[in-house]
Structures are given as structure tokens and as C-alpha cells.
Amino acid sequence: MVVIVIFDFLWLFMGSNMHRFFSHPVLNRAVNIGLAALMVVMVAWSLWKS
């Protein structure tokens, strides 16, 4: 239960700190592209390892 509470507070803290990136259109695009690229790399790595 303690781990869940800690992760919830971390999630809220990170979300409030990242708000400025998602409210600015150019930064929002850069963050979205970076996260999409990271997702593609992780899927490729997962398929390559299996």
C-alpha cells in the first residue's frame, strides 16, 4: 500500500511539472515525437530480444 501511495504522489508531481511542456504547442509536439520514438525503440528492442 505504501508503494502505491508513493507512486501516486510521484505521478501527480511529475504531471504538474510537465504541464508547461504540454501547454506550449512546439514543446508538446517535441515531447509527443520523443515519446513515440521511445515507444517504437522499446517495441523493436522487445521483439529483437525475444
ABEGO torsion letter per residue (X at the ends): XAAAAAAAAAAAAAAAAAAAAAABAAAAAAAAAAAAAAAAAAAAAAAAAX
